Amino acid sequence: MLRLYRWFCFRHLWKYKGRAFLCLLGVALGVAVFVAIKTASSSASASFAETVTSLTGKTQLQVVGQGNGFPEELYVKVSRLRGVKAAAPVLEFNVMTGPPLSEPLFVLGVDIFTEQQFRSYRLARFPGQRAPLVSFLTQANSIALTKRFARRHGLQLGDRVEILSGSQRYNFVLRLMLELQGAARALEGNLALVDIATAQETFARLGRLDRIDLLLQQGTSEAELAQRLSEILPANVRVQKPAERLGMIRKMVRAYQLNLTALSMISLFVGLFLIYNAVAFAVSQRRYEIAMLRVLGASRYQVLSMFLVEALIVGALGALLGAVLGLFMAKAALNAMTQTISELYLLVRARTLTISAAVLLLGATAGMAVALLGSLLPSLEASRTQPREALSRGTLEKRLHLNLTRISSFGAALLGVAYLCSRQPAVSGVPLFGFASAFFLLAGFSFLTPAAVLLLNRLLAPVCCRLFNVEGRLASRYLGRSVNRSAVAIASLMAALAMLISISIMILSFRQTVVHWTEQIISADLYLAPGARIRGQRAVLPPEIVSLLPQLPGFLAMDRLRELTIHLQGLPALLCASDLHVKERYSRVLFRRGSASELLRRCRQFGQIAISEVLATRMGLSEGNTLELPTPTGSQSLLIAGIFYDYRTEGGMILMDHSTFQRYWPDEHDFTSLGIYLQPGVDVRGFRTMIRQHLQQNQAVQITSNRELRREILRIFDQTFAITYALQVIAIVVAIFGIVNTLVLLINERARDLGVLKAVGSSSGQLQRMTLLEAVLMGLSSFVLGAISGVFLSMVLIFVINKQSFGWTIQFTLPPALFGKTLALVLGCAVIAGIAPARIAATRSVSELMRFD
């Protein structure tokens, strides 16, 4: 049996190594994309986990505040509570280092003496350095950085380090360096330590804390202590286990990572067609070998196993190459992913790849499964073929035409299943049925491809004959006769184009929705925001600037914004206090239903709130319901006046008037941003220059026009989807391999026909044009099917997957230019894919073509 495998499988793979390499490369690219996305996701998750674990240390429970934190007097109450063994006060700051460093840094304000029971730090020792810890604690503006961070930027002990926090610049002196161990591993070394008293004074947080870490006395349970804490803590201060923070972070980015993983599977899906195509051709090309083997006594099982083994070899080699290639691609994917996560969710530093054997094994298994699954149907076809049928060249085409109704009916049934799946709700917040709907949609159109190709070919045949004479007629006829093989290549390119078109429609629709939204809500002439604003950072504007602005000539009005992150049902939501009378008069809020001015007036006069569509979907709320908010004055139930569209945060937003905010958050007086409206005719640039002249040297404030702010929002939007474009390109490359493979094998199968054409006087140029025209017809068929399926798939992405993942309403937009560009791309790729097969058809001699294989 082994000898038979060697003769039948290995000999054939070696003889047609070019074709085998194309299949191998197709599988490899599919596996590589899957491994790259999974590895990047795992690396980002591992970075989250290491940061949280490093900062947690031995902590068993945490008392956590929101916004400006909570009074430090609470620390005394908590530390004296029965069951508390030790308590450590902590302040946290996400900051930027000043130029030329310009890197994000996570600053911890800690009490070094209580810290030792919770987190471990190893001080870096240097020759001649004496009592570094004493120097750190006793000298003003001392900061400790990790040795890795300091070396990367060439910093030495005693060097000045500029820190940008919110709208202020601060100067620290590097007094201490930490080895990359224990808590210093957080954010891969982008961690700094400051004494808590220094942090409170420098960052204007006197008398405030962000959290308290706790160790429990032996015999005290976490649930028991949490209950005691809840009795003394204000409503806006919560108790959590350290692991809950990691779980919350993973929940925040789960939908983003899951969608990327699902998109990466498209390349494997296209690779499945490639394998099917190659094995189907191998069965057709080796029908005489199959017949001889069956005559000599080979069983159906042996024929089946030989083709499956051949596919498994290609799949295994492709999976191995794909796993290696995926690790190289993972670095770029990780950079793109961490940049997007930092822009949208929270600060992430993940430079080191976490290579998981499970991910590599899963990718390799997926590659081999694709190879086996793709080869199964043609292998079964080969094993069931009788010797007499195998010697008949037209048997496969006849069988396909006989089963065309059955195949098309099955495709229509799959489309019905796709529709039913699209109507199902999410499972635990994950659009599993949405992904299933997308898969069944592509599968359904794939099974409809043979009938669609025959129909399109019949419609295009007269045009081909009129424009290209004999070559057009032969190209059309050959495509119709070889639909059993060419339909698979067309289906693979169709799937890739469907992904390209559907994602492009989704992105363009989303972008157009965001453009319309920004044009409505960003209406002020100028916007002021802290110069160093990092996701998750508490950043406020200098109070003196806010007070100064109304006194400047040309000032008309301003909308003061105070943003605060609160937690609802375990996930963060953005609370935004605004001057609603200014919004009512000069701006617009896009509400789901009702008059914006009336709803804003109710919020302002009656202390009601408006919530974003995302929050309403996540919590199952509607207009007229109440929402319970944790505030320093206790838990408050506020009436929801309206629900508005917002695309800034996936956690949702609550909008209220400043008067309502001050009633429940009396200690929050600062503002996070300003929208400034100028009198008609006032020069925007001149007013901006006037503001800058009043800024102090240590103040960092961003002043942007409405046009610049819209452009920045769109930049972040485009960056968010950058990685999806790469996935689309790879899927199309894999599909192009399928067309090249198909045409080369069609040329081999038609050798005798081409020989006859040459013998009766056809020129090499005519054969080349005929082959190129067939490639163009295949590409055109793929485009038509890809466009139709892509539009339906985009609806699933927009109205099912996106809605269930993020809760956003996207206005569906069908851009005509997209289809024109895609058609040009497809026809260009089809011509390129047909060049090599056309040259093969034109350069082979009559005797070589007529030789019996």
Rosetta blueprint (number, residue, H / E / L):
1 M L
2 L H
3 R H
4 L H
5 Y H
6 R H
7 W H
8 F H
9 C H
10 F H
11 R H
12 H H
13 L H
14 W H
15 K H
16 Y L
17 K H
18 G H
19 R H
20 A H
21 F H
22 L H
23 C H
24 L H
25 L H
26 G H
27 V H
28 A H
29 L H
30 G H
31 V H
32 A H
33 V H
34 F H
35 V H
36 A H
37 I H
38 K H
39 T H
40 A H
41 S H
42 S H
43 S H
44 A H
45 S H
46 A H
47 S H
48 F H
49 A H
50 E H
51 T H
52 V H
53 T H
54 S H
55 L H
56 T H
57 G L
58 K L
59 T L
60 Q L
61 L E
62 Q E
63 V E
64 V E
65 G L
66 Q L
67 G L
68 N L
69 G L
70 F E
71 P E
72 E L
73 E H
74 L H
75 Y H
76 V H
77 K H
78 V H
79 S H
80 R L
81 L L
82 R L
83 G L
84 V E
85 K E
86 A E
87 A E
88 A E
89 P E
90 V E
91 L E
92 E E
93 F E
94 N E
95 V E
96 M E
97 T E
98 G L
99 P L
100 P L
101 L L
102 S L
103 E L
104 P E
105 L E
106 F E
107 V E
108 L E
109 G E
110 V E
111 D L
112 I H
113 F H
114 T H
115 E H
116 Q L
117 Q L
118 F L
119 R L
120 S L
121 Y L
122 R L
123 L E
124 A L
125 R L
126 F L
127 P L
128 G L
129 Q L
130 R L
131 A L
132 P H
133 L H
134 V H
135 S H
136 F H
137 L H
138 T H
139 Q L
140 A L
141 N L
142 S E
143 I E
144 A E
145 L E
146 T E
147 K H
148 R H
149 F H
150 A H
151 R H
152 R H
153 H L
154 G L
155 L L
156 Q L
157 L L
158 G L
159 D L
160 R E
161 V E
162 E E
163 I E
164 L E
165 S E
166 G E
167 S L
168 Q E
169 R E
170 Y E
171 N E
172 F E
173 V E
174 L E
175 R E
176 L E
177 M E
178 L E
179 E L
180 L L
181 Q L
182 G H
183 A H
184 A H
185 R H
186 A H
187 L H
188 E H
189 G H
190 N L
191 L E
192 A E
193 L E
194 V E
195 D E
196 I H
197 A H
198 T H
199 A H
200 Q H
201 E H
202 T H
203 F L
204 A L
205 R L
206 L L
207 G L
208 R E
209 L E
210 D L
211 R E
212 I E
213 D E
214 L E
215 L E
216 L E
217 Q L
218 Q L
219 G L
220 T L
221 S L
222 E H
223 A H
224 E H
225 L H
226 A H
227 Q H
228 R H
229 L H
230 S H
231 E H
232 I H
233 L L
234 P L
235 A L
236 N L
237 V L
238 R E
239 V E
240 Q E
241 K L
242 P H
243 A H
244 E H
245 R H
246 L H
247 G H
248 M H
249 I H
250 R H
251 K H
252 M H
253 V H
254 R H
255 A H
256 Y H
257 Q H
258 L H
259 N H
260 L H
261 T H
262 A H
263 L H
264 S H
265 M H
266 I H
267 S H
268 L H
269 F H
270 V H
271 G H
272 L H
273 F H
274 L H
275 I H
276 Y H
277 N H
278 A H
279 V H
280 A H
281 F H
282 A H
283 V H
284 S H
285 Q H
286 R L
287 R H
288 Y H
289 E H
290 I H
291 A H
292 M H
293 L H
294 R H
295 V H
296 L L
297 G L
298 A L
299 S L
300 R H
301 Y H
302 Q H
303 V H
304 L H
305 S H
306 M H
307 F H
308 L H
309 V H
310 E H
311 A H
312 L H
313 I H
314 V H
315 G H
316 A H
317 L H
318 G H
319 A H
320 L H
321 L H
322 G H
323 A H
324 V H
325 L H
326 G H
327 L H
328 F H
329 M H
330 A H
331 K H
332 A H
333 A H
334 L H
335 N H
336 A H
337 M H
338 T H
339 Q H
340 T H
341 I H
342 S H
343 E H
344 L H
345 Y L
346 L L
347 L L
348 V L
349 R L
350 A L
351 R L
352 T L
353 L L
354 T L
355 I L
356 S L
357 A H
358 A H
359 V H
360 L H
361 L H
362 L H
363 G H
364 A H
365 T H
366 A H
367 G H
368 M H
369 A H
370 V H
371 A H
372 L H
373 L H
374 G H
375 S H
376 L H
377 L H
378 P H
379 S H
380 L H
381 E H
382 A H
383 S H
384 R H
385 T L
386 Q L
387 P H
388 R H
389 E H
390 A H
391 L L
392 S L
393 R L
394 G L
395 T H
396 L H
397 E H
398 K H
399 R H
400 L H
401 H H
402 L H
403 N H
404 L H
405 T H
406 R H
407 I H
408 S H
409 S H
410 F H
411 G H
412 A H
413 A H
414 L H
415 L H
416 G H
417 V H
418 A H
419 Y H
420 L H
421 C H
422 S H
423 R L
424 Q L
425 P L
426 A L
427 V E
428 S L
429 G L
430 V E
431 P L
432 L H
433 F H
434 G H
435 F H
436 A H
437 S H
438 A H
439 F H
440 F H
441 L H
442 L H
443 A H
444 G H
445 F H
446 S H
447 F H
448 L H
449 T H
450 P H
451 A H
452 A H
453 V H
454 L H
455 L H
456 L H
457 N H
458 R H
459 L H
460 L H
461 A H
462 P H
463 V H
464 C H
465 C H
466 R H
467 L H
468 F H
469 N H
470 V H
471 E H
472 G H
473 R H
474 L H
475 A H
476 S H
477 R H
478 Y H
479 L H
480 G H
481 R H
482 S L
483 V H
484 N H
485 R H
486 S H
487 A H
488 V H
489 A H
490 I H
491 A H
492 S H
493 L H
494 M H
495 A H
496 A H
497 L H
498 A H
499 M H
500 L H
501 I H
502 S H
503 I H
504 S H
505 I H
506 M H
507 I H
508 L H
509 S H
510 F H
511 R H
512 Q H
513 T H
514 V H
515 V H
516 H H
517 W H
518 T H
519 E H
520 Q H
521 I H
522 I L
523 S L
524 A L
525 D L
526 L E
527 Y E
528 L E
529 A E
530 P E
531 G L
532 A E
533 R L
534 I L
535 R L
536 G L
537 Q L
538 R L
539 A L
540 V L
541 L L
542 P L
543 P H
544 E H
545 I H
546 V H
547 S H
548 L H
549 L H
550 P H
551 Q H
552 L L
553 P L
554 G L
555 F E
556 L E
557 A E
558 M E
559 D E
560 R E
561 L E
562 R E
563 E E
564 L E
565 T E
566 I E
567 H E
568 L E
569 Q L
570 G L
571 L E
572 P E
573 A E
574 L E
575 L E
576 C E
577 A E
578 S E
579 D L
580 L H
581 H H
582 V H
583 K H
584 E H
585 R H
586 Y H
587 S L
588 R L
589 V L
590 L L
591 F E
592 R L
593 R L
594 G L
595 S L
596 A H
597 S H
598 E H
599 L H
600 L H
601 R H
602 R H
603 C H
604 R H
605 Q H
606 F H
607 G L
608 Q L
609 I E
610 A E
611 I E
612 S E
613 E H
614 V H
615 L H
616 A H
617 T H
618 R H
619 M H
620 G L
621 L L
622 S L
623 E L
624 G L
625 N L
626 T E
627 L E
628 E E
629 L E
630 P E
631 T E
632 P L
633 T L
634 G E
635 S E
636 Q E
637 S E
638 L E
639 L E
640 I E
641 A E
642 G E
643 I E
644 F E
645 Y L
646 D L
647 Y L
648 R L
649 T L
650 E L
651 G L
652 G L
653 M E
654 I E
655 L E
656 M E
657 D E
658 H H
659 S H
660 T H
661 F H
662 Q H
663 R H
664 Y H
665 W L
666 P L
667 D L
668 E L
669 H L
670 D L
671 F L
672 T L
673 S E
674 L E
675 G E
676 I E
677 Y E
678 L E
679 Q L
680 P L
681 G L
682 V L
683 D L
684 V H
685 R H
686 G H
687 F H
688 R H
689 T H
690 M H
691 I H
692 R H
693 Q H
694 H L
695 L L
696 Q L
697 Q L
698 N L
699 Q E
700 A L
701 V E
702 Q E
703 I E
704 T E
705 S E
706 N H
707 R H
708 E H
709 L H
710 R H
711 R H
712 E H
713 I H
714 L H
715 R H
716 I H
717 F H
718 D H
719 Q H
720 T H
721 F L
722 A H
723 I H
724 T H
725 Y H
726 A H
727 L H
728 Q H
729 V H
730 I H
731 A H
732 I H
733 V H
734 V H
735 A H
736 I H
737 F H
738 G H
739 I H
740 V H
741 N H
742 T H
743 L H
744 V H
745 L H
746 L H
747 I H
748 N H
749 E H
750 R L
751 A H
752 R H
753 D H
754 L H
755 G H
756 V H
757 L H
758 K H
759 A H
760 V L
761 G L
762 S L
763 S L
764 S H
765 G H
766 Q H
767 L H
768 Q H
769 R H
770 M H
771 T H
772 L H
773 L H
774 E H
775 A H
776 V H
777 L H
778 M H
779 G H
780 L H
781 S H
782 S H
783 F H
784 V H
785 L H
786 G H
787 A H
788 I H
789 S H
790 G H
791 V H
792 F H
793 L H
794 S H
795 M H
796 V H
797 L H
798 I H
799 F H
800 V H
801 I H
802 N H
803 K H
804 Q H
805 S H
806 F H
807 G L
808 W L
809 T L
810 I L
811 Q L
812 F L
813 T L
814 L L
815 P L
816 P H
817 A H
818 L H
819 F H
820 G H
821 K H
822 T H
823 L H
824 A H
825 L H
826 V H
827 L H
828 G H
829 C H
830 A H
831 V H
832 I H
833 A H
834 G H
835 I H
836 A H
837 P H
838 A H
839 R H
840 I H
841 A H
842 A H
843 T H
844 R L
845 S L
846 V H
847 S H
848 E H
849 L H
850 M H
851 R L
852 F L
853 D L
